[in-house]
Amino acid sequence: MFLENLRQLLAADMQAVDRVIRDRLHSEVMLIRQVAEYIIGSGGKRLRPALVLLTAGALGYRGTAHHTLAAVVEFIHTATLLHDDVVDESALRRGRPTANTLFGNAASVLVGDFVYSRAFQMMVNVEDMRVLRVLADATNVIAEGEVLQLMNCRNADLDEASYLQVVRYKTAKLFEAAGRLGAMVAGASAEAEEAMAKYGGHLGTAFQLIDDVLDYSGDAGTIGKNVGDDLAEGKATLPLICVMRQGTGEEAALVRRAVTSGGLDDLGGVLAAIRRTGALDYARRQAEVEAEAAGAALQAIPPTQYRDSLIQLASFAVTRSH
């Protein structure tokens, strides 16, 4: 229901963003068009561009410049997905074969590079050095987060603080940038801009925490990927960190072995340990803390339909099933 209401509120703006996306994806190279249009058209909630639109609307903006910024944010996200799926050797995303499965790793990496570079062309055309700085910094931090995650693969000694650092770099940073950009295009005060950036960062963290919960509790048909994918890739996400910290010695050893070796040979035992220790409930509570912090950041923003939607979006981030 919330997503449908959000779509209705942003319908005209999102249609405009989609037109920008389609226009700027154009290339004379057919393979670029095929891969880019496949990943853009494969669904998804479009939360990051929606965040640009919502924050701009919440601060009184009624122009059209935010459509380009929302498209840039979506392009950066799309490029990271293309690269991520190659690194993770993922076969499914949003319930469909990944681009690298259909087109090959080389095509996915190179088209990801094209989408990144097109995003930077669009940033420059905005002719605002602050916008360029925010997006360039965000892209750099995201890349650092990707490398950190790669370094932590099959690392059973990863602690919660280090895990959260990866989340804040890899996922939350683009949400933070989206919130900040919406405030900037609206000409908001420094206080309002910081509030929206904080909102975005906390929202993105909550969103990723729930993604990690759903990896061990969701239905593959609903979440659009295979349950246990993180374990297969040797990623020690918060539910596993919780088991290693709070489980019995046998449970901790089982999870450590599963993370270190990768694969799904121990998935059944890992799921049983997750259930017994309440690891998913713990991760959900941490997500709720982030969502509450996101809502608190909005107290500096005047009440409007857009601000209400931002508050509901924070709630949706932790109650969703996909």
N, C-alpha and C positions, 0 to 999 in steps of 0.2 A: 504493500500500500504506500509506504513512504517513497519508494523509488518511482512509483507511478505519479505521485504528487509532485515529486522533484522534476520529473520529466515534463509535466504540464507547466510548471513554473518557468522552466528554462527552455521550453520547446523552440521558441523563435530564435533565441540566442544559440542554442545547440545546432540548429539547422544552419545558421550563419557560420558557426565554427566548422561544421562538416563541409560546407562549400569551400572554405579556406583550405581545409585539409586536402580535399580532392584536387583543388586547383594547384596547390603547391607540391603535391605528390607527382605531378606530371613529369615524365622524362621521355626522351626519344628512345631510350634503351628499354626494350620490351620486358626483359627480365626484371628490371627495377620496378616497373609498373606492376607486374604480376605479384612479386613478393610483397611489395609495400601495400598494395591494395588488399592482398590476402590477410595480412596481419591487422591492418586498420579495420577491415570489414568483418573480423572474426568475433565481434561482440565485445563484451567488457562493459563495465559500469561507467566508464569515462569520468571517474571521480575527480581526477586531477584537473582537467579542463573545467569541469563543473565547479570546482572550488574557486578557480579564477573568477568565474561568472558570479558565483554567490557572494564572494567577498566584495567584489566591485559593486554589486547591487546593494549589499548591506550598508555600504558607505555612500550610497546616493548616486552612483554613476549610472548614466543612462545613454552613453554614447555607443560606439562600435569598436573602438580600439582594442577592447579586451578580447575580441574574437581572435585576433591574430596571436595575442599572448597565450590564449587558451590552446590554440593549435600548436604553438611552439612547445608548450608543456607536454602535449600529447605526443608530439614527434620525439621529444627526448625520451619519454617513457617507452614509446614503440621501439626506438633504437636499442634501449637496454633490454627489452624483451627478446629481440632478435639475437643479441649477443648472449644473453643469459641462457637461452635454450640450447645454444651450441655448447657453452661451458658445462651446463648441467646434463647434457645429453638427454634432454626432455623429449618425450614422444607426444605428449598431450598438453594443450593449453586451452582453457575455456571449452573443453569437451571436443576439440577438433585437433587433428594432427598439427604439430608445430611446423613452422615454416621450414626449419632445417630438415625435418622428416620428409617433406614434400620436395623441396628444392635443393637440399644439400647444405652442408655446413659452410662451404665457401660462399655460396650465394647469400646465405643469411648474414654472414659477417660483413660482406661487402655492401649489401643493401642497407644493413644497419649503419654503416659508415655514411652512406648517401643520405639517410634520413637525419643523422646527426648534423651533417654539413648543411643540409637544407634548413634545419632549425636555426643554425647560426646565421645563414643568409637572411632569414626572416628577422632575427634579433637585430642585425645591423640596420635593416630597413626601417625599424622602429625609430631609429635615430635618437635614442635615449641611453646615455652612458650608464645610468643607474640600472636600467633594465638589463643591459648587456652584462653588467657586473654581477647582478643577482643570478642570472641564468648561467653564466660562465662558471661562477663559483659553485653553484649547485651541481653542474655537470661534473666538475672536477671532484667534488666530495663524493658523488655517487660512484665515480670510477674508483676512488679510494675504498669505498665500501665493498665494491665488487672484489677488489684484490684482497681485502681483509677476509671476506667470506671464503675466497679460494684458499687462503693460507690456513683458515680454521677448519677446512674440510678434513674429516677423519681425526679431529682433535678432541679427544674425550676429556681433556683437562680444561676446556673452555668454561669460564665462569659466567654468571649472569651479567655482570657489568660489561664484559667483553662482548657478549652476545648482543646486549642492548646498543653498544657502540656501532656494531655492524648494522643493526636495524635503523638507527638514527642517520647513519651515513647513506646506506643503500636505498632505503625506502622513504623514511620520514623527510629527508632533505628536499625532495621534489615537492612534497605536500607543503612544506614550509615555504618554498619559493613560490608556489601557486598562490598561497594566502597573501604573501607579501606583494606579489605582482598585482593582485586584485585591488589591494589598498593603494598601491602606487598609481595605477591608472585612474583611480578615483580622486587622486590629489589629497589623500587623507593625511592627517597629522602624523608626526613621528610616533606618538603614543598608539594611535589606531593601527598604524603599520606594524608595529612590534606585536600588538595584540593578535593581529591576523596571522603573523608569522608563527607566533607561539601556538595559536590554535592549529595551524596546519601541521606543525611538527608533532604535537601530541596526537592529533588525529591519525597521522601516518604511522606513528608507533603503535597505536591501538589497532589499526587496521592490520599491520604485519603480525602482531601478537595473535590475533584471531586467525589469520591465515595459517599460522603454525599450529594452532589448536585444531583447525579443520583438517590438517594433514593427517591427524590421528583419529578423527572422529567423524569427518564428513562422509557423504555418499559420493562416490566417484562421478556418478551421473549428474550430481548437483554441483559439486565444486569444480568440475571440469578438468580434473587431473586424477591420477591414481593415488589412492590412500597409501601413505608410507613413502612417497617420493623423496621426502627430505632424508629419511633414514637410508634409503637406497643410495643417496648421494653422499652419505657420511656427514650430514649436517647435524650438529648438536644444538637443536633449538630449545626453547625454554622448557617445554614438557620433559624433554630428556635430561636437561640439566637438573630439573627438580627431582627426577627419579634418582639420579646419581647422588644427589645431596641428601635426600630424605628416605630413600628406599633401604631395604636390607642389603647386607653385603652381597648376597647372591644377585639381587635385582640390579644393584649398581654395577656389578661385574658383567652381567648380561648386557646391559645397555652400553657399557664401555666397549665391549667386544663388538657389538653391532655397529657402533659409530666408527670404530677403528677399521673394521673390515669393509664397511659399506655393504650394500645388498640387503635382501629381505629374508634371509634364512632364519633370523631370530624375531621376525615381526610379531608372531603370535605371543611370544613371551614378553616382548617389549610392551605390546598393547596391554597385556595383563598387569604388568608392573605400573604402567601409567594409570590404569583404572584404580588399582589398589592404593596407590599413594595420593590420589586426588590431584595429580599433576596438571590435568586440564583445567580443573577448577582454579588452581593457583594461577595459571597463565591467564585465565579469563579475568580473575580479580586484578591482575596487573594491567590488563587492557582497560578495565573499568576505571582504574586510577588515572590512566592516560586520558580517557574520554572525559572524565570529570575535570581534569586540568584544562582540556580543550574548551569545555563549556565555561569554565571560570574565566578564561581569557576573553570571552565575549562580553563580559560584564561592562567593559568600557565602550561597547558599541550600542547605539540607540536601538530600541526594539522595532523591528520591521518583519515582514514576511520572509525576507531573505535571512535575517538573523535567526528567526525561528527554524528555518530549514537547516542552517548550520548546526544549531543545537540538536535537531533531530538526526542529522547526519552523524554526529558523534555517538549518539545512541545506537543508530543502525550499525555502526562500525563494530560494535561489540555484541550485537544480538543476531547478526546475520548468520545464515546457514550456507552461504556460498560467496 
